[in-house]
Amino acid sequence: MKLCIAEKPSVAKDIAEVIGARQRKDGYYEGNGYRVTWTFGHFCTLKEPHDYHDRWKSWRLEDLPLIPASFGIKLISNQGVSRQFSVIEQLLKDCEEVINCGDAGQEGELIQRWVLLKARNTAPVKRLWISSLTEKAIQDGFRQLRDSTAYDNLYAAGSARAIGDWLLGMNATRLFTKKFAQGNTVLSIGRVQTPTLAMIVQRQKEFDSFVPEEYWELKTIYRETEFTANIDRLKSFEKAEKGLVYLLQYPFVVTSFEKKEGKEGNPKLFDLTSLQVEANKKYSFSAEDTLKLVQNLYEKKYVTYPRVDTTYLSEDLHPRIKGIMEDLVYYKEFTAKVLDKPIPKLKSVFDDSKVTDHHAIIPTGVLPAGGLQIDEKRIYDMIVRRFIAAFYPECKVSHTTVLGMVGQVPFKATGKQILEPGWRELYSNDHTEKKEKGDEEKVMPVFAEGESGPHEPRIHHGKTSPPKLYTEATLLRAMETAGKQVEDEEMRELMKDNGIGRPSTRANIIETLYKRRYIEKRKKNIIATQTGIDLIDTIQVELLKSAELTGIWERKLRMIEKGAYAPDTFKQELIDMVTQLTNEVKNSSYKPIIAVASAPDKKTEKPSRPKTVKEQISISQLRCPKCKEQSIIKGKTAYGCSNFQVCGFKIPFIVLGHTLSEKQVTDLISKGKTGKIKGLKTAPQADPADARIILSKDFNLEIG
């Protein structure tokens, strides 16, 4: 019997269906020589300080740095985790081979390896590595299983990352809290979190200290075209006034008229960060929201694996592009132009040297059959349009530059005209994108060199602008390039190895800073709080807050993943750094920090990410509360008992005008009630009300 272990129940169900393991058991599926079970997020974590020594349970400066002789793992304390882990443990005892079907990435590899390690697995392990959850992808993946050892470097990098985060997070958080915090304030420090906060604080200080300067410019209108004096801005109104008097004495003379045709290259396919950036610009989605939405689309088989950091496709995908285009029937008005000719094998799209574990995010060709939420539709539409645009003709434009003189004062005007929209056809109604990129057309009349005539000069008064505060979009870009402002897409690709964090973790880092109350959001801007500013000001060790140096650590982790750097060397470098940091801070003296809002519990010092535990009880794990025998399954309009025709239990997706979240459905089934829900439509003419939904003794839904 072969045992497949997936990372989520929903993925396990998809895999089981494809390989013929269709008999549902307690915690797994069985059939056709396979058993398919699952985890749900992180089952294991690195041991906490008190697991090594009782003395380390208390926070004391004299105990720092905390450096275990060797690192161990433990099962997360959660009833659902313990129950499912017991199922996996028993299944491992009776299998001839394990197939690791975890998420195909560094974190997914770590999750599964730790489970197998904790369960003392002795069976040989194969690895399923797929980029989408379509039936064909799963079938192809099972035909191409690889030995688990092929991914040892990936696991080594994930393990080194976790140990590094533990060493720095545990030690630095205790160190700064005990040295500088007052009351119950906890000063949370993290390898990625702190440099990110430092970037925000630096920009905040630049913004707050900015003093606007007034300036004046000379402009003139000639033949309904505005020209600006091509000289330095004037610092006083008096000079501008003298300039205006001078301009009124002379006609406008055209000295040069140049019109150049050019092309605007097609936009790159999406990686996770660029998708999060565009979704924030276009819909104000947070990075975390976008990640959840695209993950949902992936699990529904509509798009490929989303947690990627490349904008390229592998060259072997080229023959499949035509089929995917043909399947996108909702977009046939656009795909028809691409399908008219053979699909070009563009170097800007296909490049094996730019693809490692996964390729860019593209549609699978499986069409949404309804049921997508509006925000899921928006993300799906963005991915599909970007995919089609990558293969469209280039956009042809004309750039016009006109130079002129009024007396001895030079003037300049520029214009732009789109001659052939090409790929821009897909974004013809996207005014947000045009405004963001300054792509509005400015068509200019034809001028002749030497022509002259009357004009209408004027004075423009303005003020210099402060540096822009970060939004989530610009912060994600800054994290990707380790704080450097990089606009060129090719240069951004080259810098990704030195970025802060991984694409899949950046959203979580930003959310952590919100939860710690180190930053807050005002409209779309990210503002550093006084606590966040005080924390960064207190940290004198540059390594802790340097985006560039942290990017170098990130690069070393990627080198470990490629087998080009020793994990033990990385670990020792971190130990040396933490030891040096501890000695420096112990002997330092700075002002104490008091949190401006309630501080998180000290347990949040842990840098690892078992926060998903709250969501770990999957609906498919729950028993029907009515018959108490069958499992709960998801239908087209409701969740219900898998033996619905006999039992009759169901919970509609939409109740009283509110679409229930998975957590609310889980609470209804497991606790008999939801938390308070806002805006329930309790009666046709009544105002929306805030209330709980309760599961009655008769298993009907009521207001409570």
C-alpha positions, -999 to +999 in steps of 0.1 A: +000+000+000+013+034-010+007+064+014+002+099-001+003+128+023-011+161+011-010+194+028-047+201+029-079+179+029-091+195-003-059+187-021-060+152-007-095+148-021-085+160-056-055+136-056-075+106-043-101+111-070-075+111-097-056+080-085-087+060-076-086+061-038-123+070-035-133+051-003-136+076+025-121+065+059-114+082+092-088+108+082-078+094+048-091+080+015-083+044+003-085+025-030-065+013-060-035+004-038-033+039-023-041+056+009-043+094+008-042+114+040-034+150+048-020+176+072-035+211+075-007+236+077+021+234+102+018+202+123+053+206+138+074+235+150+109+239+165+109+234+202+105+264+224+132+275+249+116+259+279+115+225+260+153+226+262+158+239+298+133+248+325+153+279+333+148+293+298+110+296+305+116+329+323+129+359+304+163+369+319+191+389+304+217+367+321+205+336+302+210+352+268+219+341+241+198+310+240+216+285+218+205+249+220+232+222+215+209+208+187+175+218+175+145+196+179+109+196+167+076+190+185+040+186+176+019+218+178-005+217+208-038+214+191-065+187+194-072+185+157-035+183+149-029+155+174-058+135+161-048+137+125-011+131+133-021+099+150-039+088+118-007+096+098+015+078+123-006+046+121-008+047+083+030+050+081+034+017+100+015-001+072+029+013+040+055+002+015+062+037+001+054+073+010+045+099-016+051+134-003+022+154-020+029+186+000+028+220-014+056+222-041+078+248-024+103+253+004+077+257+032+056+228+019+087+205+019+096+215+054+061+208+067+060+173+053+096+164+062+090+174+098+059+153+100+077+123+086+106+129+110+083+133+140+064+101+130+098+082+127+090+071+091+113+043+077+096+037+044+111+051+012+098+085+001+089+098-034+080+134-042+050+146-062+059+180-077+031+198-096+023+233-106-015+230-108-042+207-094-059+198-127-065+162-133-039+161-161-013+178-139-018+153-111-017+123-136+015+137-151+030+143-117+024+107-106+040+094-138+071+116-130+076+110-092+111+117-081+131+103-052+127+125-021+165+130-019+163+152-050+148+178-027+172+175+002+187+209-005+152+225-005+145+209+029+180+221+042+172+256+031+138+255+048+153+241+080+181+267+080+155+295+076+135+282+105+165+278+128+178+312+118+144+328+125+144+310+159+179+321+169+173+358+160+136+360+170+138+343+203+171+360+214+166+395+200+129+397+212+139+388+248+170+409+247+154+441+236+122+435+257+142+430+289+167+458+282+144+485+270+107+477+274+086+490+303+055+474+318+041+446+297+055+459+265+070+433+242+095+444+216+093+419+188+124+415+166+126+394+135+151+387+107+127+400+080+102+420+101+127+445+116+144+456+084+109+460+068+099+482+097+132+501+094+124+510+058+089+523+068+103+543+097+130+559+075+104+569+049+082+582+077+110+604+091+118+617+056+081+626+051+077+642+086+109+663+083+102+674+048+099+712+044+082+722+011+099+749-010+080+772-032+090+775-068+079+793-100+080+782-136+075+800-168+050+785-192+034+795-224+007+784-248+015+783-285-010+768-310-030+753-281+001+735-269+016+742-235+054+746-233+075+749-202+107+769-199+136+745-201+155+763-173+160+757-136+130+764-114+129+800-101+131+805-064+113+839-062+082+854-076+101+886-084+124+867-109+093+850-124+076+883-128+106+898-146+107+867-168+071+871-178+077+907-187+106+896-209+085+869-226+058+893-236+082+912-257+091+883-281+072+858-304+075+821-299+099+804-324+099+767-331+136+755-332+131+718-334+103+693-341+110+656-337+087+627-340+100+592-332+081+559-335+088+532-309+074+501-293+063+495-257+072+460-246+045+436-234+040+433-197+056+404-179+036+375-166+027+376-129+048+363-101+032+366-067+047+399-057+038+417-090+002+403-087+000+416-051+014+450-063-011+453-091-041+442-070-032+468-044-029+495-070-061+485-088-084+473-060-066+483-028-063+446-019-038+439+009-010+415+001-025+390+024-059+393+007-044+388-027-025+357-016-057+341-001-076+349-033-051+334-057-045+304-034-083+298-036-081+300-074-052+275-074-071+250-052-101+254-075-078+244-104-082+277-123-046+290-121-012+275-116+008+274-083+009+310-070+038+313-045+064+319-072+091+345-077+096+342-115+078+360-144+089+333-169+077+300-183+098+269-189+104+262-225+086+229-224+053+247-218+054+263-252+034+236-270+006+238-244+000+276-247-023+272-277-045+248-259-049+270-229-057+300-251-084+279-269-099+270-236-103+306-225-136+310-243-148+339-221-119+359-236-122+347-272-124+383-285-088+387-274-074+351-278-086+351-315-058+375-324-032+353-308-045+321-323-046+335-358-008+328-360+015+302-345+023+310-308+057+327-308+084+313-285+093+347-270+125+350-250+106+375-228+082+347-218+101+314-221+135+311-204+146+279-185+174+298-168+148+320-150+126+291-138+135+270-109+108+251-090+078+267-106+069+290-135+049+323-135+013+323-126-010+316-156-045+302-161-048+264-164-075+266-191-101+251-166-129+277-168-146+289-136-181+272-137-197+300-116-195+304-078-165+327-078-166+356-054-163+390-070-128+395-056-117+361-069-131+371-104-110+402-103-078+383-095-086+357-121-093+384-147-060+401-140-041+368-144-059+358-177-055+393-193-018+394-184-013+359-199-030+369-231-012+402-233+022+385-231+015+370-265-001+400-281+015+423-307+037+450-292+021+485-287+034+510-313+037+546-301+049+579-314+068+603-291+069+639-301+094+665-288+091+702-297+117+728-288+112+765-290+126+799-280+111+831-268+139+856-270+168+838-253+145+815-231+143+779-243+110+760-241+100+724-245+069+703-249+065+665-253+036+644-265+027+608-270+004+591-294-006+554-296-004+543-332-013+506-327-025+496-293-013+460-295-015+444-261-031+476-247-064+464-262-068+442-232-066+472-209-085+498-230-110+504-202-084+503-174-082+540-164-064+531-131-035+516-150-032+545-174-032+570-146-007+550-126+018+547-155+012+581-170+000+565-202-026+590-211-022+601-247-011+637-255-015+642-292+003+673-306-001+692-338+026+692-364+051+720-361+075+733-387+111+742-377+114+780-379+078+789-376+068+816-352+039+834-338+021+850-308+018+830-276+003+834-241+030+833-214+021+828-177+036+820-143+031+786-127+035+786-089+041+753-072+056+736-041+080+707-039+065+674-028+076+652+001+088+616-006+058+594-010+048+572+020+048+535+014+017+518+002+015+480+004+023+480-034+055+501-031+065+483+002+063+449-015+085+462-043+110+476-018+111+442+000+117+425-033+147+447-041+161+450-005+151+486-002+165+498-036+141+518-058+141+498-090+117+505-118+132+484-146+117+449-147+149+432-160+170+447-131+143+437-107+146+401-118+183+402-112+179+415-076+153+390-065+179+367-050+188+395-025+152+405-016+138+405+019+118+374+027+101+351+002+071+360-019+049+337+002+059+353+035+060+390+027+022+394+032+025+377+066+054+400+076+033+432+068+003+418+087+026+410+117+037+446+118+001+457+118-007+433+146+023+444+167+010+480+162+043+491+148+026+504+117-010+514+107-028+522+075-042+556+066-062+553+034-036+534+012-005+548+030+014+529+056+023+549+087+049+540+113+035+544+149+055+560+177+063+526+191+076+514+158+098+545+154+111+542+190+120+505+185+140+513+153+157+542+170+167+519+199+183+493+176+219+504+171+231+472+155+228+479+118+225+443+107+191+440+125+176+468+105+195+468+072+174+457+043+205+451+021+224+430+047+192+410+053+190+405+016+224+389+016+212+364+043+183+357+020+207+350-009+226+326+012+194+307+020+188+305-018+224+292-023+217+265+003+186+255-018+209+252-048+235+232-029+260+260-031+263+269+006+266+248+037+237+249+062+260+245+091+281+275+080+249+296+078+238+284+113+272+292+128+272+327+112+239+333+128+250+321+162+281+344+160+259+373+150+234+367+179+262+363+204+278+396+193+244+413+192+236+402+228+269+415+242+265+448+225+230+454+237+236+442+272+263+469+276+242+497+259+219+523+274+190+540+255+157+554+264+130+529+275+101+521+252+064+521+261+039+507+237+013+532+226-013+504+225-018+470+243+012+448+236+009+413+223+013+384+246+049+373+252+042+340+234+041+360+202+079+362+203+081+330+183+091+339+147+077+307+132+043+306+116+020+282+133-007+310+133-027+290+109-036+266+138-068+287+144-079+277+109-066+242+110-099+224+116-111+219+081-148+215+074-142+182+056-127+169+090-160+176+109-187+150+115-223+158+107-238+172+139-272+156+131-264+120+123-229+121+139-217+095+114-210+110+081-186+138+071-194+173+058-190+180+021-193+211+000-221+212-026-230+237-052-250+260-029-245+246+006-223+225+030-241+193+040-240+158+053-223+134+028-254+112+033-277+142+028-306+123+011-310+103+043-298+127+070-310+160+054-285+183+073-272+213+054-259+249+058-264+272+029-235+293+017-256+325+020-277+330+051-298+362+056-279+380+029-245+371+043-220+347+027-207+325+055-169+321+058-154+287+063-147+296+099-183+306+105-195+273+090-169+254+112-182+273+143-218+265+135-210+228+131-185+224+160-199+251+185-235+255+174-231+292+168-211+318+149-195+350+163-214+382+159-220+389+122-227+425+109-255+435+086-278+404+086-311+409+067-335+395+093-366+406+075-374+421+040-383+456+053-361+456+084-328+474+088-297+451+087-288+439+122-257+426+139-263+391+154-251+355+158-264+326+137-273+296+159-278+260+151-311+250+169-318+216+185-337+208+154-306+216+133-322+247+117-305+281+115-318+308+138-309+343+150-293+345+184 
